[in-house]
Amino acid sequence: MTPILDAGTPAADRRSDDGALRIALLTYRGKPHCGGQGVYTRQLSRALVNLGHHVEVFSGQPYPDLDGRVPLWRLPSLDIFNDHFPGRRPAFWEIKTLADRLEVWGTRLGTFSEPLAFSVRAWQELGRRADDFDIVHDNQCLGYGLWGIQRAGLPLIATIHHPITVDRRLEMAQAKTRQERFGKKRWYSFTKMQTRMARRLPRVLTVSESSRTDICRDHRVPPDRIAVVPVGVDPDVFRPLPEVLRQDARLVTTASADVAMKGMAYLLEALAELHTGGRKVELTIIGRPRADSPTLEKIQLMGLADAVRFVSDLSEAEIVNLYAEASVAVVPSLYEGFSLPAIEAMSCAVPLVTTTGGALPEVVGPDGEAALLVPPGDASALAGAVRRILDDPGLGRRLGQGGRRRVLDNWSWRHTAERTVEQYRALLASVATRADA
């Protein structure tokens, strides 16, 4: 069972003389099984512990599901953007700290204030525990509170899966009215803070060459300060299940965020095109839509209510079973910094269709090897690729086998952890060199 602790609880002495590192891993939200940040936090912390290091996770809601050897320190937000009642207004007695006030006033101004508020909570907690850790690893928060952590003398490194500026551009490009465009611009104003923080960091990790290029362009971080450390998958967990019967016409996709970047609208249009052509295909979406979701509206408008189902809060075993039942997995994203859903599907040997958005070609390889690739934003191409696999079981088997081989050859969380530790030690060595100068 994971030790769950509240901020302010006295911490045990974690000094180490055996070369093991003491790591504080920060994640401002850590949804357990759906969404890259939560999966990254869970799997990386477990792999680091397996290598003999000591890791403690500091998180806001939703809290990650961690290995029992990894303590979870709760730094609760006001949970304004929760799944069940997004946009709630906290009562006055809930607003107790500077971070609370920043969170509330940022929201009232129309901005996404969670990263800033979390970074202030992390600064206040780690400031009193500066001697307990060798290094702090931020998981894409990039809030101003990280300055305080640096001033407390703690070496700081951050993972940027991809710059959120990409999301901002895609959302604004799809805004239908001037008012909607203004609202999105205001919401994404926190990306200016993230750019300023990224430029101050001595070392940044990212997950693909595509993301590295985007971080250099959008955050203006010098390329020599960015290291590519791809994420991984556990092939013993995400594995083929030959005893589970594949369904003839079932698609599966993951929608960790109800945003334009994930390309869900184009997948729904592809599904409608398949139905029009006589293919009664069902789509399972791993994720939970918002109450005001444009995805739900589009499903109703296109008459797809009986062909689409959402599933959420699934265990890894349940997700693996869904992949085993699916005839095709689809990643319809307009952009991906890496794509955990893609490598999870590949590891389960399910035939895969992806777009060429962002790092996806880097992840899945050449067209026809482990996946069929189509241009982003092209519903007809998505429908055509799905139809090819449904019409050719041999092609589906070859793609599934190719995907499994690619995962085994390239990605595991142990490799991710080992490369991450190399970057920790490089940063610590540079800090020691400056101290000796």
C-alpha positions as a Markdown table, in Angstrom:
| # | Residue | x | y | z |
|---|---|---|---|---|
| 1 | Met | 0.0 | 0.0 | 0.0 |
| 2 | Thr | 1.3 | 3.5 | -0.9 |
| 3 | Pro | 2.1 | 5.6 | 2.1 |
| 4 | Ile | -0.2 | 8.7 | 1.7 |
| 5 | Leu | 0.9 | 11.8 | 3.6 |
| 6 | Asp | -0.3 | 15.3 | 4.0 |
| 7 | Ala | 2.0 | 18.3 | 3.5 |
| 8 | Gly | 3.5 | 19.4 | 6.7 |
| 9 | Thr | 3.9 | 15.9 | 8.1 |
| 10 | Pro | 7.4 | 15.4 | 9.6 |
| 11 | Ala | 9.5 | 13.4 | 7.2 |
| 12 | Ala | 11.9 | 10.6 | 7.9 |
| 13 | Asp | 15.7 | 11.2 | 7.5 |
| 14 | Arg | 16.5 | 10.0 | 3.9 |
| 15 | Arg | 20.3 | 10.5 | 3.8 |
| 16 | Ser | 22.1 | 8.0 | 1.7 |
| 17 | Asp | 25.7 | 7.0 | 1.5 |
| 18 | Asp | 25.4 | 4.2 | -1.1 |
| 19 | Gly | 25.2 | 6.3 | -4.2 |
| 20 | Ala | 21.4 | 6.1 | -4.3 |
| 21 | Leu | 19.7 | 9.4 | -5.1 |
| 22 | Arg | 16.9 | 11.1 | -3.1 |
| 23 | Ile | 14.4 | 12.4 | -5.6 |
| 24 | Ala | 11.4 | 14.6 | -5.2 |
| 25 | Leu | 9.0 | 14.1 | -8.2 |
| 26 | Leu | 6.4 | 16.8 | -8.7 |
| 27 | Thr | 3.2 | 16.4 | -10.7 |
| 28 | Tyr | 0.5 | 19.0 | -10.4 |
| 29 | Arg | -2.2 | 16.4 | -11.4 |
| 30 | Gly | -1.7 | 12.7 | -11.6 |
| 31 | Lys | -4.8 | 11.0 | -13.0 |
| 32 | Pro | -3.9 | 7.3 | -12.4 |
| 33 | His | -4.5 | 5.4 | -15.7 |
| 34 | Cys | -5.7 | 8.0 | -18.3 |
| 35 | Gly | -3.4 | 10.9 | -19.2 |
| 36 | Gly | 0.3 | 11.0 | -19.7 |
| 37 | Gln | 1.3 | 12.8 | -16.5 |
| 38 | Gly | -0.2 | 10.3 | -14.1 |
| 39 | Val | 1.1 | 7.3 | -16.0 |
| 40 | Tyr | 4.6 | 8.9 | -16.3 |
| 41 | Thr | 4.7 | 9.6 | -12.6 |
| 42 | Arg | 3.6 | 6.1 | -11.6 |
| 43 | Gln | 5.9 | 4.2 | -13.9 |
| 44 | Leu | 9.0 | 6.4 | -13.7 |
| 45 | Ser | 8.9 | 6.5 | -9.8 |
| 46 | Arg | 8.5 | 2.7 | -9.7 |
| 47 | Ala | 11.4 | 2.1 | -12.2 |
| 48 | Leu | 13.6 | 4.5 | -10.3 |
| 49 | Val | 12.9 | 2.6 | -7.0 |
| 50 | Asn | 13.7 | -0.6 | -8.8 |
| 51 | Leu | 17.1 | 0.9 | -9.6 |
| 52 | Gly | 17.7 | 1.5 | -5.9 |
| 53 | His | 16.9 | 5.2 | -5.6 |
| 54 | His | 14.5 | 6.8 | -3.1 |
| 55 | Val | 11.6 | 8.7 | -4.7 |
| 56 | Glu | 8.8 | 10.7 | -3.0 |
| 57 | Val | 6.0 | 12.1 | -5.1 |
| 58 | Phe | 4.3 | 15.4 | -4.5 |
| 59 | Ser | 0.9 | 15.8 | -6.2 |
| 60 | Gly | -2.3 | 17.7 | -6.5 |
| 61 | Gln | -5.6 | 16.1 | -7.4 |
| 62 | Pro | -6.3 | 13.8 | -9.0 |
| 63 | Tyr | -3.7 | 11.8 | -7.1 |
| 64 | Pro | -1.6 | 9.2 | -8.9 |
| 65 | Asp | -1.8 | 5.5 | -8.1 |
| 66 | Leu | 1.8 | 4.7 | -7.0 |
| 67 | Asp | 3.9 | 1.7 | -6.2 |
| 68 | Gly | 3.7 | 0.9 | -2.5 |
| 69 | Arg | 7.4 | 1.8 | -2.0 |
| 70 | Val | 6.8 | 5.4 | -3.2 |
| 71 | Pro | 5.4 | 7.8 | -0.6 |
| 72 | Leu | 2.7 | 10.2 | -1.9 |
| 73 | Trp | 2.7 | 13.7 | -0.4 |
| 74 | Arg | -0.7 | 15.3 | -1.0 |
| 75 | Leu | -0.6 | 19.0 | -1.9 |
| 76 | Pro | -4.3 | 19.5 | -2.5 |
| 77 | Ser | -5.6 | 22.1 | -4.8 |
| 78 | Leu | -9.1 | 23.6 | -4.4 |
| 79 | Asp | -10.0 | 21.1 | -7.1 |
| 80 | Ile | -11.8 | 23.7 | -9.2 |
| 81 | Phe | -11.3 | 21.7 | -12.4 |
| 82 | Asn | -12.4 | 18.3 | -11.1 |
| 83 | Asp | -14.1 | 15.7 | -13.4 |
| 84 | His | -17.4 | 15.7 | -11.6 |
| 85 | Phe | -18.1 | 19.4 | -11.1 |
| 86 | Pro | -15.7 | 21.4 | -13.3 |
| 87 | Gly | -15.7 | 25.1 | -12.6 |
| 88 | Arg | -17.0 | 24.9 | -9.0 |
| 89 | Arg | -16.6 | 28.0 | -6.9 |
| 90 | Pro | -14.8 | 27.3 | -3.6 |
| 91 | Ala | -16.4 | 28.6 | -0.4 |
| 92 | Phe | -14.6 | 31.5 | 1.4 |
| 93 | Trp | -13.5 | 29.2 | 4.3 |
| 94 | Glu | -11.6 | 27.0 | 1.8 |
| 95 | Ile | -9.3 | 29.8 | 0.8 |
| 96 | Lys | -6.6 | 29.8 | 3.4 |
| 97 | Thr | -3.2 | 30.2 | 1.7 |
| 98 | Leu | -1.4 | 32.3 | -0.9 |
| 99 | Ala | -1.6 | 29.4 | -3.3 |
| 100 | Asp | -5.4 | 29.2 | -2.7 |
| 101 | Arg | -5.8 | 32.8 | -3.5 |
| 102 | Leu | -3.7 | 32.5 | -6.7 |
| 103 | Glu | -5.8 | 29.6 | -7.8 |
| 104 | Val | -9.1 | 31.3 | -7.2 |
| 105 | Trp | -8.2 | 34.7 | -8.7 |
| 106 | Gly | -6.5 | 33.1 | -11.7 |
| 107 | Thr | -9.7 | 31.1 | -12.4 |
| 108 | Arg | -11.9 | 34.2 | -12.0 |
| 109 | Leu | -9.7 | 35.9 | -14.6 |
| 110 | Gly | -10.3 | 33.0 | -17.0 |
| 111 | Thr | -6.9 | 31.4 | -16.8 |
| 112 | Phe | -5.8 | 27.9 | -15.9 |
| 113 | Ser | -4.3 | 28.5 | -12.5 |
| 114 | Glu | -3.5 | 25.0 | -11.3 |
| 115 | Pro | 0.2 | 24.9 | -12.4 |
| 116 | Leu | 1.0 | 28.2 | -10.7 |
| 117 | Ala | -0.8 | 27.4 | -7.5 |
| 118 | Phe | 0.7 | 23.9 | -7.3 |
| 119 | Ser | 4.2 | 25.2 | -7.8 |
| 120 | Val | 3.7 | 27.6 | -4.8 |
| 121 | Arg | 2.5 | 24.7 | -2.6 |
| 122 | Ala | 5.5 | 22.6 | -3.7 |
| 123 | Trp | 7.9 | 25.5 | -2.9 |
| 124 | Gln | 6.5 | 25.9 | 0.6 |
| 125 | Glu | 6.7 | 22.2 | 1.3 |
| 126 | Leu | 10.2 | 21.6 | -0.2 |
| 127 | Gly | 11.6 | 24.8 | 1.2 |
| 128 | Arg | 11.4 | 23.3 | 4.7 |
| 129 | Arg | 12.8 | 19.9 | 3.5 |
| 130 | Ala | 15.7 | 21.1 | 1.3 |
| 131 | Asp | 18.1 | 18.7 | 3.1 |
| 132 | Asp | 16.0 | 15.7 | 2.4 |
| 133 | Phe | 16.5 | 15.5 | -1.4 |
| 134 | Asp | 19.4 | 15.5 | -3.8 |
| 135 | Ile | 17.3 | 16.7 | -6.8 |
| 136 | Val | 13.8 | 17.9 | -7.6 |
| 137 | His | 12.2 | 16.6 | -10.8 |
| 138 | Asp | 9.2 | 18.7 | -12.1 |
| 139 | Asn | 6.7 | 16.9 | -14.4 |
| 140 | Gln | 5.5 | 19.8 | -16.7 |
| 141 | Cys | 4.2 | 22.2 | -14.0 |
| 142 | Leu | 6.7 | 24.9 | -14.8 |
| 143 | Gly | 5.2 | 27.3 | -12.3 |
| 144 | Tyr | 6.8 | 30.4 | -10.8 |
| 145 | Gly | 7.1 | 28.6 | -7.4 |
| 146 | Leu | 9.9 | 26.6 | -8.9 |
| 147 | Trp | 12.1 | 29.7 | -8.6 |
| 148 | Gly | 11.7 | 29.4 | -4.8 |
| 149 | Ile | 12.8 | 25.7 | -4.9 |
| 150 | Gln | 15.9 | 26.7 | -6.8 |
| 151 | Arg | 16.6 | 29.5 | -4.3 |
| 152 | Ala | 16.3 | 26.9 | -1.5 |
| 153 | Gly | 19.4 | 25.3 | -3.1 |
| 154 | Leu | 17.7 | 22.3 | -4.6 |
| 155 | Pro | 18.9 | 21.2 | -8.1 |
| 156 | Leu | 15.9 | 21.3 | -10.4 |
| 157 | Ile | 15.2 | 19.4 | -13.6 |
| 158 | Ala | 11.9 | 19.2 | -15.5 |
| 159 | Thr | 10.2 | 17.0 | -18.1 |
| 160 | Ile | 8.3 | 18.8 | -20.8 |
| 161 | His | 6.4 | 16.1 | -22.7 |
| 162 | His | 5.5 | 18.8 | -25.3 |
| 163 | Pro | 5.0 | 22.5 | -25.0 |
| 164 | Ile | 1.4 | 23.4 | -24.2 |
| 165 | Thr | 1.8 | 26.2 | -26.7 |
| 166 | Val | 1.1 | 23.6 | -29.3 |
| 167 | Asp | -2.3 | 22.9 | -27.7 |
| 168 | Arg | -2.9 | 26.7 | -27.6 |
| 169 | Arg | -2.3 | 27.1 | -31.3 |
| 170 | Leu | -4.5 | 24.2 | -32.3 |
| 171 | Glu | -7.4 | 25.3 | -30.0 |
| 172 | Met | -7.3 | 28.8 | -31.2 |
| 173 | Ala | -7.2 | 27.7 | -34.9 |
| 174 | Gln | -10.4 | 25.8 | -34.3 |
| 175 | Ala | -12.2 | 28.6 | -32.4 |
| 176 | Lys | -15.4 | 29.5 | -34.2 |
| 177 | Thr | -16.0 | 33.0 | -32.9 |
| 178 | Arg | -13.9 | 36.0 | -31.8 |
| 179 | Gln | -15.3 | 35.6 | -28.3 |
| 180 | Glu | -14.2 | 31.9 | -28.2 |
| 181 | Arg | -10.8 | 32.8 | -29.5 |
| 182 | Phe | -10.4 | 35.4 | -26.8 |
| 183 | Gly | -11.4 | 32.9 | -24.1 |
| 184 | Lys | -8.9 | 30.3 | -25.3 |
| 185 | Lys | -6.2 | 32.9 | -25.5 |
| 186 | Arg | -6.9 | 33.9 | -21.9 |
| 187 | Trp | -7.1 | 30.3 | -20.7 |
| 188 | Tyr | -3.8 | 29.4 | -22.1 |
| 189 | Ser | -2.0 | 32.6 | -20.9 |
| 190 | Phe | -0.2 | 30.3 | -18.3 |
| 191 | Thr | 2.0 | 29.2 | -21.2 |
| 192 | Lys | 3.9 | 32.5 | -20.9 |
| 193 | Met | 4.9 | 31.5 | -17.4 |
| 194 | Gln | 5.9 | 28.1 | -18.6 |
| 195 | Thr | 8.2 | 29.6 | -21.2 |
| 196 | Arg | 9.9 | 31.9 | -18.7 |
| 197 | Met | 10.4 | 29.0 | -16.3 |
| 198 | Ala | 11.7 | 26.6 | -19.0 |
| 199 | Arg | 14.3 | 29.1 | -20.1 |
| 200 | Arg | 15.6 | 29.3 | -16.5 |
| 201 | Leu | 16.1 | 25.6 | -16.1 |
| 202 | Pro | 19.7 | 24.2 | -16.4 |
| 203 | Arg | 18.4 | 21.0 | -17.9 |
| 204 | Val | 15.2 | 19.9 | -19.5 |
| 205 | Leu | 14.0 | 16.3 | -20.4 |
| 206 | Thr | 11.6 | 15.6 | -23.2 |
| 207 | Val | 10.3 | 12.5 | -24.8 |
| 208 | Ser | 11.0 | 12.8 | -28.5 |
| 209 | Glu | 13.0 | 14.7 | -31.1 |
| 210 | Ser | 9.8 | 16.3 | -32.3 |
| 211 | Ser | 9.1 | 17.7 | -28.9 |
| 212 | Arg | 12.7 | 18.9 | -28.6 |
| 213 | Thr | 12.3 | 20.9 | -31.8 |
| 214 | Asp | 9.0 | 22.4 | -30.5 |
| 215 | Ile | 10.5 | 23.3 | -27.1 |
| 216 | Cys | 13.4 | 25.1 | -28.8 |
| 217 | Arg | 11.0 | 27.0 | -31.0 |
| 218 | Asp | 8.2 | 27.8 | -28.6 |
| 219 | His | 10.0 | 28.1 | -25.2 |
| 220 | Arg | 13.3 | 29.3 | -26.7 |
| 221 | Val | 15.3 | 26.8 | -24.7 |
| 222 | Pro | 18.8 | 26.3 | -26.1 |
| 223 | Pro | 19.0 | 22.8 | -27.7 |
| 224 | Asp | 22.1 | 21.8 | -25.7 |
| 225 | Arg | 20.1 | 22.1 | -22.5 |
| 226 | Ile | 17.4 | 19.6 | -23.7 |
| 227 | Ala | 17.9 | 15.8 | -23.5 |
| 228 | Val | 15.6 | 13.3 | -25.2 |
| 229 | Val | 14.5 | 10.5 | -22.9 |
| 230 | Pro | 11.7 | 8.5 | -24.4 |
| 231 | Val | 9.0 | 7.1 | -22.2 |
| 232 | Gly | 8.3 | 3.4 | -22.0 |
| 233 | Val | 5.8 | 0.7 | -21.4 |
| 234 | Asp | 5.8 | -2.5 | -19.3 |
| 235 | Pro | 5.6 | -5.3 | -21.9 |
| 236 | Asp | 4.8 | -7.8 | -19.2 |
| 237 | Val | 1.7 | -5.9 | -18.3 |
| 238 | Phe | 0.7 | -4.6 | -21.7 |
| 239 | Arg | 0.9 | -7.9 | -23.6 |
| 240 | Pro | -1.1 | -9.9 | -26.1 |
| 241 | Leu | -3.9 | -12.1 | -24.6 |
| 242 | Pro | -4.4 | -14.9 | -27.2 |
| 243 | Glu | -7.1 | -16.4 | -25.0 |
| 244 | Val | -9.3 | -13.3 | -25.5 |
| 245 | Leu | -11.3 | -13.3 | -28.8 |
| 246 | Arg | -10.9 | -10.2 | -30.9 |
| 247 | Gln | -14.2 | -8.6 | -31.9 |
| 248 | Asp | -14.7 | -8.2 | -35.7 |
| 249 | Ala | -15.5 | -4.5 | -35.8 |
| 250 | Arg | -14.5 | -2.8 | -32.6 |
| 251 | Leu | -12.2 | 0.2 | -32.5 |
| 252 | Val | -10.5 | 1.5 | -29.3 |
| 253 | Thr | -9.0 | 4.9 | -28.6 |
| 254 | Thr | -7.8 | 6.9 | -25.6 |
| 255 | Ala | -9.1 | 10.5 | -25.0 |
| 256 | Ser | -7.2 | 11.8 | -22.0 |
| 257 | Ala | -8.3 | 15.3 | -22.7 |
| 258 | Asp | -11.4 | 16.6 | -24.5 |
| 259 | Val | -9.4 | 19.1 | -26.6 |
| 260 | Ala | -9.0 | 19.7 | -30.3 |
| 261 | Met | -5.4 | 18.4 | -30.4 |
| 262 | Lys | -6.5 | 14.8 | -29.8 |
| 263 | Gly | -8.4 | 14.7 | -33.1 |
| 264 | Met | -11.5 | 13.0 | -31.8 |
| 265 | Ala | -13.8 | 14.9 | -34.1 |
| 266 | Tyr | -12.0 | 13.4 | -37.1 |
| 267 | Leu | -12.3 | 9.9 | -35.7 |
| 268 | Leu | -16.0 | 10.3 | -35.2 |
| 269 | Glu | -16.3 | 11.6 | -38.8 |
| 270 | Ala | -14.4 | 8.5 | -39.9 |
| 271 | Leu | -16.7 | 6.3 | -37.9 |
| 272 | Ala | -19.7 | 7.9 | -39.6 |
| 273 | Glu | -18.1 | 7.3 | -43.0 |
| 274 | Leu | -17.6 | 3.7 | -42.2 |
| 275 | His | -21.2 | 3.3 | -41.2 |
| 276 | Thr | -22.3 | 5.0 | -44.4 |
| 277 | Gly | -20.3 | 2.5 | -46.4 |
| 278 | Gly | -22.0 | -0.4 | -44.7 |
| 279 | Arg | -19.4 | -1.1 | -41.9 |
| 280 | Lys | -21.2 | -1.1 | -38.6 |
| 281 | Val | -18.2 | -0.5 | -36.4 |
| 282 | Glu | -18.3 | 0.2 | -32.7 |
| 283 | Leu | -15.9 | 2.6 | -30.9 |
| 284 | Thr | -14.7 | 2.3 | -27.3 |
| 285 | Ile | -13.2 | 5.6 | -25.9 |
| 286 | Ile | -11.0 | 5.2 | -22.8 |
| 287 | Gly | -11.7 | 8.4 | -21.0 |
| 288 | Arg | -14.5 | 10.5 | -19.5 |
| 289 | Pro | -15.9 | 13.5 | -21.4 |
| 290 | Arg | -16.9 | 16.8 | -19.8 |
| 291 | Ala | -20.6 | 17.5 | -19.3 |
| 292 | Asp | -20.4 | 20.2 | -22.0 |
| 293 | Ser | -18.2 | 18.1 | -24.2 |
| 294 | Pro | -18.2 | 18.9 | -28.0 |
| 295 | Thr | -17.5 | 15.2 | -28.5 |
| 296 | Leu | -20.8 | 14.3 | -26.9 |
| 297 | Glu | -22.6 | 16.9 | -29.0 |
| 298 | Lys | -21.0 | 15.6 | -32.2 |
| 299 | Ile | -21.9 | 12.0 | -31.4 |
| 300 | Gln | -25.5 | 13.0 | -31.1 |
| 301 | Leu | -25.5 | 15.2 | -34.2 |
| 302 | Met | -24.0 | 12.4 | -36.3 |
| 303 | Gly | -26.3 | 9.7 | -35.0 |
| 304 | Leu | -23.5 | 7.6 | -33.4 |
| 305 | Ala | -24.9 | 7.3 | -29.9 |
| 306 | Asp | -25.4 | 3.5 | -30.3 |
| 307 | Ala | -22.0 | 3.0 | -31.8 |
| 308 | Val | -19.8 | 4.8 | -29.2 |
| 309 | Arg | -19.2 | 4.1 | -25.5 |
| 310 | Phe | -17.0 | 5.8 | -23.0 |
| 311 | Val | -15.2 | 3.8 | -20.2 |
| 312 | Ser | -13.1 | 5.3 | -17.4 |
| 313 | Asp | -11.4 | 4.6 | -14.1 |
| 314 | Leu | -10.0 | 1.3 | -15.5 |
| 315 | Ser | -7.2 | -0.7 | -14.2 |
| 316 | Glu | -4.2 | -1.6 | -16.4 |
| 317 | Ala | -5.6 | -5.2 | -16.7 |
| 318 | Glu | -8.9 | -3.9 | -17.9 |
| 319 | Ile | -7.2 | -1.6 | -20.5 |
| 320 | Val | -5.2 | -4.6 | -21.7 |
| 321 | Asn | -8.3 | -6.6 | -22.0 |
| 322 | Leu | -10.0 | -3.9 | -24.1 |
| 323 | Tyr | -7.0 | -3.9 | -26.5 |
| 324 | Ala | -7.2 | -7.7 | -26.7 |
| 325 | Glu | -10.8 | -7.4 | -27.8 |
| 326 | Ala | -10.3 | -4.6 | -30.3 |
| 327 | Ser | -9.8 | -5.2 | -34.0 |
| 328 | Val | -8.1 | -1.8 | -34.4 |
| 329 | Ala | -6.6 | 0.8 | -32.1 |
| 330 | Val | -6.7 | 4.4 | -33.3 |
| 331 | Val | -4.6 | 7.4 | -32.4 |
| 332 | Pro | -6.2 | 10.3 | -34.4 |
| 333 | Ser | -4.3 | 13.1 | -32.8 |
| 334 | Leu | -3.4 | 16.3 | -34.7 |
| 335 | Tyr | -0.2 | 16.4 | -32.5 |
| 336 | Glu | 1.5 | 14.1 | -30.0 |
| 337 | Gly | 4.7 | 14.8 | -28.1 |
| 338 | Phe | 5.2 | 11.0 | -27.8 |
| 339 | Ser | 2.0 | 8.9 | -27.3 |
| 340 | Leu | 1.7 | 6.4 | -24.5 |
| 341 | Pro | -1.6 | 5.0 | -25.9 |
| 342 | Ala | 0.3 | 4.2 | -29.2 |
| 343 | Ile | 3.0 | 2.1 | -27.5 |
| 344 | Glu | 0.6 | 0.5 | -25.1 |
| 345 | Ala | -1.5 | -0.7 | -28.1 |
| 346 | Met | 1.6 | -1.8 | -29.9 |
| 347 | Ser | 2.8 | -3.7 | -26.9 |
| 348 | Cys | -0.6 | -5.6 | -26.8 |
| 349 | Ala | -0.1 | -6.5 | -30.5 |
| 350 | Val | -3.3 | -4.8 | -31.6 |
| 351 | Pro | -3.3 | -3.4 | -35.2 |
| 352 | Leu | -2.8 | 0.3 | -35.0 |
| 353 | Val | -3.8 | 3.3 | -37.1 |
| 354 | Thr | -2.2 | 6.7 | -36.3 |
| 355 | Thr | -1.7 | 10.1 | -37.8 |
| 356 | Thr | 1.6 | 11.6 | -38.7 |
| 357 | Gly | 1.1 | 14.4 | -36.1 |
| 358 | Gly | 4.1 | 15.4 | -34.1 |
| 359 | Ala | 6.2 | 12.6 | -32.8 |
| 360 | Leu | 3.9 | 9.7 | -33.9 |
| 361 | Pro | 6.1 | 8.6 | -36.9 |
| 362 | Glu | 9.0 | 8.6 | -34.5 |
| 363 | Val | 7.1 | 6.4 | -32.2 |
| 364 | Val | 5.5 | 3.9 | -34.5 |
| 365 | Gly | 8.1 | 3.8 | -37.3 |
| 366 | Pro | 7.5 | 3.7 | -41.1 |
| 367 | Asp | 4.0 | 3.3 | -42.5 |
| 368 | Gly | 3.1 | -0.4 | -42.7 |
| 369 | Glu | 5.7 | -1.7 | -40.2 |
| 370 | Ala | 3.9 | -1.4 | -36.9 |
| 371 | Ala | 0.9 | 0.9 | -37.9 |
| 372 | Leu | -0.8 | 2.5 | -40.8 |
| 373 | Leu | -0.1 | 6.2 | -40.9 |
| 374 | Val | -2.4 | 8.9 | -42.3 |
| 375 | Pro | -2.3 | 12.7 | -42.4 |
| 376 | Pro | -3.7 | 14.5 | -39.3 |
| 377 | Gly | -7.1 | 16.0 | -39.7 |
| 378 | Asp | -8.2 | 13.7 | -42.5 |
| 379 | Ala | -11.3 | 11.7 | -41.6 |
| 380 | Ser | -11.5 | 9.9 | -44.9 |
| 381 | Ala | -7.9 | 8.7 | -44.6 |
| 382 | Leu | -8.6 | 7.4 | -41.1 |
| 383 | Ala | -11.7 | 5.5 | -42.3 |
| 384 | Gly | -9.7 | 4.1 | -45.3 |
| 385 | Ala | -6.9 | 2.8 | -43.0 |
| 386 | Val | -9.3 | 1.2 | -40.6 |
| 387 | Arg | -11.2 | -0.4 | -43.5 |
| 388 | Arg | -7.9 | -1.9 | -44.9 |
| 389 | Ile | -7.2 | -3.6 | -41.6 |
| 390 | Leu | -10.8 | -4.9 | -41.2 |
| 391 | Asp | -10.7 | -6.2 | -44.8 |
| 392 | Asp | -7.3 | -7.9 | -44.4 |
| 393 | Pro | -6.8 | -9.9 | -41.2 |
| 394 | Gly | -3.3 | -10.9 | -42.4 |
| 395 | Leu | -2.3 | -7.2 | -42.5 |
| 396 | Gly | -3.7 | -6.7 | -39.0 |
| 397 | Arg | -1.7 | -9.6 | -37.7 |
| 398 | Arg | 1.5 | -8.3 | -39.3 |
| 399 | Leu | 1.0 | -4.9 | -37.9 |
| 400 | Gly | 0.3 | -6.3 | -34.4 |
| 401 | Gln | 3.4 | -8.4 | -34.5 |
| 402 | Gly | 5.5 | -5.5 | -35.8 |
| 403 | Gly | 4.2 | -3.2 | -33.0 |
| 404 | Arg | 5.1 | -5.7 | -30.3 |
| 405 | Arg | 8.6 | -6.2 | -31.7 |
| 406 | Arg | 9.2 | -2.4 | -31.9 |
| 407 | Val | 8.2 | -2.0 | -28.2 |
| 408 | Leu | 10.5 | -4.9 | -27.1 |
| 409 | Asp | 13.4 | -3.5 | -29.1 |
| 410 | Asn | 13.0 | 0.2 | -28.1 |
| 411 | Trp | 11.0 | 1.0 | -25.0 |
| 412 | Ser | 10.8 | -0.1 | -21.4 |
| 413 | Trp | 10.4 | 2.0 | -18.2 |
| 414 | Arg | 13.7 | 0.6 | -17.0 |
| 415 | His | 15.4 | 2.2 | -20.0 |
| 416 | Thr | 13.6 | 5.4 | -19.3 |
| 417 | Ala | 14.7 | 5.4 | -15.6 |
| 418 | Glu | 18.3 | 4.6 | -16.5 |
| 419 | Arg | 18.5 | 7.5 | -19.0 |
| 420 | Thr | 16.7 | 9.8 | -16.5 |
| 421 | Val | 19.3 | 9.0 | -13.8 |
| 422 | Glu | 22.1 | 9.8 | -16.3 |
| 423 | Gln | 20.6 | 13.3 | -16.6 |
| 424 | Tyr | 20.2 | 13.7 | -12.8 |
| 425 | Arg | 23.9 | 12.8 | -12.3 |
| 426 | Ala | 24.9 | 15.2 | -15.2 |
| 427 | Leu | 23.0 | 18.0 | -13.5 |
| 428 | Leu | 24.4 | 17.3 | -10.1 |
| 429 | Ala | 28.0 | 17.1 | -11.5 |
| 430 | Ser | 27.6 | 20.5 | -13.1 |
| 431 | Val | 26.2 | 22.0 | -9.8 |
| 432 | Ala | 29.2 | 20.5 | -8.0 |
| 433 | Thr | 31.6 | 22.0 | -10.6 |
| 434 | Arg | 30.1 | 25.5 | -10.2 |
| 435 | Ala | 30.3 | 25.2 | -6.4 |
| 436 | Asp | 34.0 | 24.3 | -6.6 |
| 437 | Ala | 34.8 | 27.1 | -9.0 |
